Amino acid sequence: SVIVSTAASNKIYLYTLTKPVLINVLTRCFNKEIDIDDLQLWANVIESRDDINCAEHEGVIYALSNSEQMGELTHQKLAQLLKLLQ
């Protein structure tokens, strides 16, 4: 329902995904506070919403939300992403 609730034609960003927020979410998943499946769902929502600006971290969001193309997400991959972001 979150994805559907925003009109696709909306060009105004209501939220911008910042580096600190992304690092916080990845860290919480790495520490097993957030399940990897929930992280992937979060990334799918971020990627599909036109009112969320994630352009600065588009590659990370794409990698998180497209396990078919990028391979299975593991804690080792999360550690690599965190290292690249910091």
N, C-alpha and C positions, 0 to 999 in steps of 0.2 A: 504493500500500500504506500510505502514511503516513495518508491520509485514512480509510481503512477500519479501521485498527488501533485507533481509539478509539471506544468505545461512545457512541452518540448521547445516552444518558441521563446521561452523566457531567456533573455540575453543578459539579465542583470544578475551578478553574482551575489548571493546571499551569504556565502561563506567561502573563505579561502583556506585551503589545507596548508598549514605551515610546517616547516621542518621540525620544530619542537613537538608538535602534536603527532606527526608521523613517527618520530623517534619514540615518543611515549607509548603509542599503540604497539609498535613493533617490540619494544622492551617488555611491555606487559604480556604480550603473546610469548615471547622468549622465556619469560619467567613463569609461564603456564597459568597466568591470571585470566587470559583470553585463549579460547580454543582456536587452533589453526583454521578449522572450518568457519568459525565466526569471523576471523580475520579476513578470509577470502570473501565472505559475504559482504563485509564492510567495504572492502576494496571494490567489489562489484557495484555496490550502491554509489560509492564516490565516483566511480568511472561513468556510471550511467546518468548521473544527475547533471543537467545543464546549468543549474544554478550554483554548483559548487566548482570553484576554481582550483584545479589540481595540476595545472599546467607545469608548474615548477617541479613536480614529482610524478609526472605522467608515466615515466618509465617504471618506477617502483610500483605504482598502482596497477599498471598493466601486468607486470610480473606477478603480483599478488593475486590478481583476479583471473588470470589465464593460465591455469596449471596445465591445461592440455598442450599448449604451445611451449611453456616455460619449464615444464617438469614439476613433479610433486614438491610442494612446499614443505621443508623440514626445518628443524631448529638450527641445523648447520647453515642452511640458506638464510635464515633470519639473522644469524650472527654475522654473516657476510654482508647482508644489506645494512645492518646497523653499523658495521665498521666503515662501509662506504659513505654513509650519511654523516658520520661524526668527524 
